[in-house]
Amino acid sequence: MPRQEAGPGSIAVLDCAGRVVAMSRELRHRLGPSGEASLCRALTEALARARGSASGEDEPLSAVLEVDGRSLEVLAERAEGHLLARVRDGEAEERLETFARLAEGMAHDARNPLNALSIHLGLLGERLRGADPALAAKASRHLEAMREQVSRIESVLRLFMRFASPPQQPPLAFDLGELVSGALSAFGHEAKRKGVVLAAEVVGVEIEGDAAQLGEAVLHLVKRGIDQGAQGGQLHVSVARRGSEAVLELEHDGQGAGCPVATAREGRAERLLSLAEQIVELHRGNLKTRKEGRSRRVEVRLPLAGSTDR
């Protein structure tokens, strides 16, 4: 797993004789007097090795410090006649990465009962429609309050997962059109079973990022589009290039039995939309929804591969 570089709190500036000119408070506290002396000694030795090497003083400097039983990695570069040293604690970073993976898994697990709770709240709302009007009105207020609290917890978990996620792999170029065609093929049988006609206008448009993540977002959006009607209607899906952006549009005409979607399915549809939106935003894109009568449209815009506009 790739590691993040040390932050500003792990930096020291030394002169070319290996004497400390300035050191961040965090690093000074971490090293202590003996560690500070070890840092100076290690970089002085690294400078001597560099002067004796074939590449001379242009060679980057590196050293390993042993402080309180921990191995700290030091990377230094020359700048304005000084050494800028960054110190990393590899063991601490590994512990943080392990914790992040565990925390992300726990957050995923916590969302499963929340999803079930949302569905059952929707079902309760549907059953109350046939109850006494006064009782239904009072109970509906309580149900709405519970839905809001579930939504708040889901928002906190999404934020937590975003920060807990490990560093992403470097972005790679891939064809958004192929991704969308694959999603339409995957859901072809379900669309046919529900009587939803899939109409596609897909062209090849190259974008970059994590193809697996964006593929998940596209699957969520196609699934949501098919679920817009309980039975029937048409889902139109298009991929096009517009200026420096790739544009994905999904529009359900709102026709068919059961449109607009019932409460329980509407809650699921909004969760799928929220998940897709998070992934799109992580790829410097944006997602917008629009309703026109019974019709519902989702528009996703992503920068083309190599674009620096965002």
C-alpha positions as CSV (number, residue, x, y, z in Angstrom):
1,M,0.0,0.0,0.0
2,P,1.5,3.4,-0.9
3,R,2.3,5.6,2.0
4,Q,1.7,9.3,2.4
5,E,4.6,11.7,2.7
6,A,5.4,13.2,6.0
7,G,3.5,16.4,6.7
8,P,4.9,19.8,7.6
9,G,5.1,18.8,11.3
10,S,8.0,16.4,10.5
11,I,10.5,18.8,8.9
12,A,13.9,20.1,9.9
13,V,16.3,22.5,8.2
14,L,20.0,21.9,8.7
15,D,23.1,23.7,7.3
16,C,25.5,21.7,5.1
17,A,27.7,20.9,8.1
18,G,24.8,19.0,9.6
19,R,23.8,21.5,12.3
20,V,20.2,22.2,13.0
21,V,19.0,25.6,11.9
22,A,15.3,25.1,12.4
23,M,13.1,22.3,13.5
24,S,9.3,21.9,13.8
25,R,8.0,21.7,17.4
26,E,6.4,18.3,16.6
27,L,9.6,16.8,15.3
28,R,11.7,18.2,18.2
29,H,9.3,16.7,20.7
30,R,9.3,13.4,18.8
31,L,13.1,13.1,18.6
32,G,14.1,14.5,22.0
33,P,17.7,15.7,22.6
34,S,19.4,12.4,21.8
35,G,17.3,12.0,18.6
36,E,18.2,15.5,17.5
37,A,21.9,14.7,17.8
38,S,21.3,11.4,16.0
39,L,19.6,13.2,13.1
40,C,22.6,15.6,12.8
41,R,25.1,12.8,12.9
42,A,23.2,10.7,10.4
43,L,22.9,13.5,7.9
44,T,26.5,14.4,8.3
45,E,27.5,10.8,7.5
46,A,25.1,10.9,4.5
47,L,26.7,14.1,3.2
48,A,30.2,12.5,3.5
49,R,29.0,9.5,1.5
50,A,27.4,11.7,-1.1
51,R,30.7,13.7,-1.6
52,G,32.6,10.4,-2.1
53,S,30.1,8.9,-4.6
54,A,30.2,9.2,-8.3
55,S,27.1,11.4,-8.5
56,G,28.6,13.8,-5.9
57,E,26.5,16.3,-4.0
58,D,23.6,16.1,-6.5
59,E,22.6,12.7,-4.9
60,P,19.5,12.8,-2.6
61,L,20.3,12.0,1.0
62,S,18.7,9.3,3.1
63,A,19.3,7.8,6.5
64,V,17.6,5.7,9.2
65,L,17.4,6.8,12.8
66,E,16.8,4.6,15.8
67,V,14.9,6.6,18.4
68,D,13.3,5.0,21.5
69,G,13.2,1.6,19.7
70,R,11.6,3.0,16.5
71,S,13.1,3.3,13.1
72,L,12.6,6.7,11.5
73,E,13.3,7.3,7.8
74,V,15.0,10.5,6.9
75,L,14.9,12.0,3.4
76,A,16.8,15.2,2.7
77,E,17.3,17.5,-0.3
78,R,19.6,20.5,-0.8
79,A,18.0,23.9,-1.1
80,E,19.5,27.3,-0.9
81,G,22.7,26.0,0.7
82,H,20.7,24.1,3.4
83,L,19.3,20.6,3.9
84,L,15.6,20.2,4.0
85,A,15.0,16.9,5.9
86,R,11.7,15.1,6.2
87,V,11.3,12.5,8.9
88,R,8.8,9.6,8.6
89,D,7.8,7.0,11.2
90,G,7.1,4.0,9.0
91,E,5.8,1.8,11.9
92,A,3.3,4.5,13.0
93,E,2.1,5.0,9.5
94,E,1.5,1.2,9.2
95,R,-0.5,1.2,12.4
96,L,-2.6,4.1,11.1
97,E,-3.2,2.4,7.8
98,T,-4.3,-0.8,9.6
99,F,-6.6,1.2,11.8
100,A,-8.0,3.0,8.8
101,R,-8.8,-0.3,7.1
102,L,-10.5,-1.7,10.2
103,A,-12.5,1.5,10.7
104,E,-13.6,1.5,7.1
105,G,-14.8,-2.1,7.4
106,M,-16.7,-1.2,10.6
107,A,-18.4,1.7,8.9
108,H,-19.5,-0.5,6.0
109,D,-20.9,-3.0,8.5
110,A,-22.8,-0.3,10.4
111,R,-24.5,0.9,7.2
112,N,-26.2,-2.5,6.6
113,P,-28.6,-2.3,9.6
114,L,-29.2,1.4,8.7
115,N,-30.3,0.4,5.2
116,A,-32.6,-2.2,6.6
117,L,-34.0,0.3,9.1
118,S,-34.7,2.8,6.2
119,I,-36.6,0.2,4.2
120,H,-38.7,-0.8,7.2
121,L,-39.5,2.8,8.0
122,G,-40.7,3.1,4.4
123,L,-42.9,0.0,4.7
124,L,-44.4,1.4,8.0
125,G,-45.2,4.6,6.2
126,E,-47.1,2.7,3.5
127,R,-49.1,0.7,6.0
128,L,-50.1,3.9,7.9
129,R,-51.8,5.2,4.8
130,G,-54.8,2.9,5.5
131,A,-55.0,3.8,9.2
132,D,-57.0,6.3,11.0
133,P,-56.1,9.8,9.5
134,A,-55.3,11.4,12.9
135,L,-53.2,8.5,14.0
136,A,-51.5,8.3,10.6
137,A,-50.6,12.0,10.8
138,K,-49.1,11.8,14.3
139,A,-47.2,8.6,13.5
140,S,-45.9,10.1,10.2
141,R,-44.2,12.9,12.1
142,H,-42.3,10.3,14.2
143,L,-41.4,8.3,11.1
144,E,-40.1,11.4,9.4
145,A,-38.0,12.3,12.5
146,M,-36.5,8.8,12.5
147,R,-35.7,9.0,8.8
148,E,-33.9,12.3,9.4
149,Q,-31.8,10.8,12.2
150,V,-30.9,7.7,10.0
151,S,-29.9,10.1,7.2
152,R,-27.7,12.1,9.6
153,I,-25.9,8.9,10.8
154,E,-25.4,7.8,7.2
155,S,-23.9,11.2,6.4
156,V,-21.5,10.9,9.3
157,L,-20.5,7.4,8.2
158,R,-19.9,8.6,4.6
159,L,-17.7,11.4,5.9
160,F,-15.8,8.9,8.2
161,M,-15.3,6.4,5.3
162,R,-13.9,9.1,3.1
163,F,-11.2,10.0,5.6
164,A,-10.6,6.4,6.6
165,S,-10.1,5.2,3.0
166,P,-6.5,4.2,2.2
167,P,-4.7,6.3,-0.5
168,Q,-5.9,5.7,-4.0
169,Q,-3.9,4.2,-6.8
170,P,-2.6,6.6,-9.5
171,P,-5.5,7.4,-12.0
172,L,-5.5,5.4,-15.2
173,A,-7.3,6.2,-18.5
174,F,-10.3,4.1,-19.6
175,D,-13.4,4.4,-21.7
176,L,-16.5,5.6,-20.0
177,G,-18.6,4.3,-22.9
178,E,-17.4,0.8,-22.3
179,L,-18.1,1.1,-18.6
180,V,-21.7,2.2,-19.3
181,S,-22.3,-0.5,-21.9
182,G,-21.2,-3.1,-19.5
183,A,-23.6,-1.8,-16.8
184,L,-26.5,-1.8,-19.3
185,S,-25.6,-5.4,-20.3
186,A,-25.4,-6.4,-16.6
187,F,-28.9,-5.1,-15.8
188,G,-30.5,-6.1,-19.1
189,H,-32.3,-9.1,-17.7
190,E,-33.7,-7.1,-14.7
191,A,-34.9,-4.3,-17.0
192,K,-36.7,-6.9,-19.2
193,R,-38.3,-8.5,-16.2
194,K,-39.6,-5.2,-15.0
195,G,-40.8,-4.2,-18.5
196,V,-38.3,-1.3,-18.7
197,V,-37.0,-0.5,-22.2
198,L,-33.3,0.4,-22.2
199,A,-32.5,3.0,-24.9
200,A,-28.8,3.8,-25.3
201,E,-26.7,6.3,-27.2
202,V,-23.2,5.6,-26.1
203,V,-19.9,6.7,-27.7
204,G,-16.4,6.1,-26.6
205,V,-15.1,8.9,-24.3
206,E,-11.8,8.5,-22.5
207,I,-11.6,9.6,-18.8
208,E,-9.2,8.7,-16.0
209,G,-9.5,7.6,-12.4
210,D,-10.4,4.4,-10.7
211,A,-12.3,2.3,-13.2
212,A,-13.6,0.0,-10.5
213,Q,-15.0,2.8,-8.4
214,L,-16.6,4.6,-11.3
215,G,-18.0,1.3,-12.6
216,E,-19.7,0.9,-9.2
217,A,-21.2,4.4,-9.5
218,V,-22.5,3.7,-13.0
219,L,-24.1,0.4,-11.8
220,H,-25.8,2.3,-8.9
221,L,-27.2,4.9,-11.4
222,V,-28.5,2.3,-13.9
223,K,-30.0,0.3,-11.0
224,R,-31.7,3.4,-9.7
225,G,-33.0,4.3,-13.2
226,I,-34.6,0.9,-13.7
227,D,-36.2,1.1,-10.2
228,Q,-37.8,4.4,-11.1
229,G,-41.0,2.6,-12.1
230,A,-42.4,-0.5,-10.6
231,Q,-43.3,-1.8,-14.0
232,G,-42.7,-0.4,-17.5
233,G,-41.4,2.8,-18.9
234,Q,-38.2,3.7,-20.7
235,L,-34.7,4.5,-19.4
236,H,-32.6,6.5,-21.9
237,V,-28.9,6.4,-21.3
238,S,-26.4,8.4,-23.2
239,V,-22.6,9.1,-23.1
240,A,-21.2,12.0,-25.1
241,R,-18.2,14.3,-25.2
242,R,-18.9,18.0,-24.6
243,G,-15.9,20.3,-24.6
244,S,-13.4,19.2,-22.0
245,E,-16.0,16.9,-20.3
246,A,-17.5,13.5,-20.6
247,V,-21.3,13.6,-20.0
248,L,-23.4,10.7,-18.8
249,E,-27.2,11.2,-18.8
250,L,-29.8,8.8,-17.5
251,E,-33.5,9.7,-17.9
252,H,-36.6,7.7,-17.0
253,D,-39.7,8.9,-18.7
254,G,-41.8,8.2,-15.6
255,Q,-44.3,6.0,-17.5
256,G,-45.4,2.6,-16.3
257,A,-47.3,1.2,-13.3
258,G,-46.2,2.5,-9.9
259,C,-44.5,5.7,-11.1
260,P,-43.4,7.8,-9.3
261,V,-41.5,5.3,-7.1
262,A,-43.1,4.2,-3.8
263,T,-41.6,5.3,-0.5
264,A,-39.5,2.2,0.2
265,R,-38.0,2.1,-3.3
266,E,-37.5,5.9,-3.2
267,G,-35.3,5.6,-0.1
268,R,-33.2,2.9,-1.8
269,A,-33.0,5.0,-4.9
270,E,-31.7,8.0,-2.9
271,R,-29.1,5.9,-1.2
272,L,-27.8,4.6,-4.6
273,L,-27.7,8.2,-5.9
274,S,-25.8,9.4,-2.8
275,L,-23.2,6.6,-3.2
276,A,-22.7,7.4,-6.9
277,E,-22.4,11.1,-6.1
278,Q,-19.6,10.5,-3.6
279,I,-17.6,8.5,-6.2
280,V,-18.1,11.1,-8.9
281,E,-17.0,13.9,-6.7
282,L,-13.8,12.0,-5.8
283,H,-13.1,12.0,-9.5
284,R,-13.4,15.8,-9.9
285,G,-16.8,15.5,-11.4
286,N,-20.3,16.6,-10.5
287,L,-23.8,14.9,-10.4
288,K,-27.1,16.7,-10.9
289,T,-30.7,15.5,-10.8
290,R,-33.7,17.1,-12.4
291,K,-37.4,16.4,-12.4
292,E,-39.8,17.4,-15.2
293,G,-43.3,16.2,-14.5
294,R,-43.0,12.4,-14.2
295,S,-39.7,12.3,-15.9
296,R,-36.5,12.0,-13.8
297,R,-33.0,12.8,-15.1
298,V,-29.5,12.3,-13.7
299,E,-26.5,14.1,-15.4
300,V,-22.9,13.2,-14.6
301,R,-20.0,15.4,-15.8
302,L,-16.4,14.2,-15.6
303,P,-13.2,15.7,-16.9
304,L,-11.7,14.1,-19.9
305,A,-8.4,12.2,-19.6
306,G,-5.5,14.6,-19.3
307,S,-7.8,17.6,-18.6
308,T,-6.5,20.1,-16.0
309,D,-9.6,22.4,-16.0
310,R,-10.6,21.2,-12.5
